[in-house]
C-alpha cells in the first residue's frame, strides 16, 4: 500500500486542485463512455449524439466529484460548485470527442484522465490570473 501511495504522490502530487478534479472527471467520463463504446463496437457517434450523451454525463460526473470533494473532503460545495461545473463540461465534451475519434475503449479512461488534467490545468491558470492565484475561495 505504501508503494501505491508513493506512486500516486509522484504522479499527481504536483498537480493543481483543478487539474486533479479534471482528472477525476475525465477518468470517470472516459470509463463510462468506454462501456457505451463496448456496447456499440465500431460505431462512430455523431455530434448530436455526443452532445446527447455528454449532457447527462456532465451532470453525473459533476455530482459525483462534488459529493466526494465538496462534501466528503469538506472543501465546501458552494466554493467549488460553479468552477467544477465548467471543468466537468469542458472535460466531458473533449473526452467524448477524443474517444469517439480514437475508438479505443480500453484507453478511454486514461485518455479522459489526461484530458482532464490538461483542461483543469488551463482553467487553474486562467482562474489564477483573475483571482490572485487562489483556486478555491470560500
C-alpha positions in Angstrom: 0.0 0.0 0.0 2.9 2.4 0.8 4.3 1.9 -2.7 0.9 2.8 -4.2 0.7 6.0 -2.2 4.2 6.9 -3.2 3.4 6.3 -6.9 0.2 8.4 -6.6 2.2 11.2 -4.9 4.8 11.0 -7.6 2.3 11.1 -10.5 -0.3 13.5 -9.1 1.3 15.3 -6.2 2.3 18.4 -8.1 -1.0 18.9 -9.9 -3.3 21.8 -9.0 -6.7 21.3 -7.4 -8.5 21.9 -10.7 -6.2 19.5 -12.6 -7.0 16.8 -10.0 -10.7 17.4 -10.3 -10.4 17.3 -14.1 -8.5 14.1 -13.9 -11.2 12.5 -11.8 -14.0 13.8 -14.0 -12.1 12.7 -17.2 -11.4 9.2 -15.9 -15.0 8.7 -14.9 -16.4 10.1 -18.1 -13.9 8.0 -20.2 -14.7 4.9 -18.3 -18.5 5.3 -18.7 -18.1 6.2 -22.3 -15.9 3.1 -22.9 -18.8 1.0 -21.6 -21.0 2.6 -24.2 -18.3 2.1 -26.9 -18.1 -1.6 -26.0 -21.8 -1.9 -26.3 -21.7 -0.5 -29.8 -18.3 -1.6 -31.2 -17.0 0.3 -34.2 -19.9 2.8 -34.2 -18.9 6.4 -34.6 -21.3 8.7 -32.8 -22.5 11.9 -34.5 -22.0 15.3 -32.9 -25.6 15.4 -31.9 -25.4 12.0 -30.3 -22.2 13.0 -28.5 -24.0 16.1 -27.1 -27.0 14.0 -26.0 -24.5 11.6 -24.2 -22.4 14.4 -22.8 -25.1 16.5 -21.1 -26.3 13.8 -18.6 -22.7 12.6 -18.2 -21.6 16.1 -17.2 -24.3 16.2 -14.6 -23.3 12.7 -13.2 -19.6 13.5 -13.2 -20.2 16.9 -11.6 -22.4 15.5 -8.9 -20.0 12.6 -8.1 -17.0 14.8 -7.8 -19.0 17.4 -5.9 -20.1 14.8 -3.4 -16.5 13.4 -3.0 -14.6 16.7 -2.8 -17.2 19.2 -1.6 -19.0 17.0 1.0 -16.8 14.1 2.0 -13.5 16.0 1.8 -15.1 19.2 3.3 -14.0 21.7 0.6 -17.4 23.2 0.7 -20.0 22.7 -2.1 -20.6 26.4 -2.6 -16.9 27.2 -3.0 -16.3 24.7 -5.8 -19.7 24.0 -7.5 -19.6 26.5 -10.4 -15.9 26.2 -11.3 -16.3 22.4 -11.1 -19.3 22.5 -13.4 -17.2 24.4 -16.0 -14.4 21.9 -15.6 -16.8 19.0 -15.9 -18.5 20.4 -19.0 -15.2 21.0 -20.9 -13.6 17.8 -19.8 -16.5 15.6 -20.6 -17.0 17.1 -24.1 -13.4 16.8 -25.0 -13.1 13.3 -23.5 -16.1 12.1 -25.5 -14.9 13.8 -28.7 -11.4 12.4 -28.4 -12.5 8.8 -27.5 -15.1 8.9 -30.3 -12.3 9.9 -32.7 -9.7 7.3 -31.4 -12.2 4.4 -31.0 -10.1 2.5 -28.3 -12.4 1.8 -25.4 -9.5 0.2 -23.5 -7.7 3.6 -23.3 -10.8 5.7 -22.8 -10.4 6.2 -19.0 -6.7 7.1 -19.4 -7.4 9.5 -22.3 -10.1 11.1 -20.1 -7.7 11.4 -17.2 -5.1 13.1 -19.4 -7.7 15.5 -21.0 -9.0 16.3 -17.5 -5.5 17.2 -16.2 -5.0 19.4 -19.3 -8.3 21.2 -19.0 -8.0 21.6 -15.2 -4.5 23.0 -15.5 -5.6 25.5 -18.1 -8.6 26.5 -16.1 -6.5 26.8 -13.0 -4.1 29.2 -14.7 -7.0 31.2 -16.0 -8.6 31.4 -12.6 -5.2 32.3 -11.1 -4.9 35.3 -13.4 -8.3 36.6 -12.5 -8.4 35.9 -8.7 -4.8 36.4 -7.4 -3.7 32.8 -7.8 -6.2 31.3 -5.5 -8.1 28.3 -6.8 -10.7 28.0 -4.0 -12.4 30.9 -2.4 -14.7 30.2 0.4 
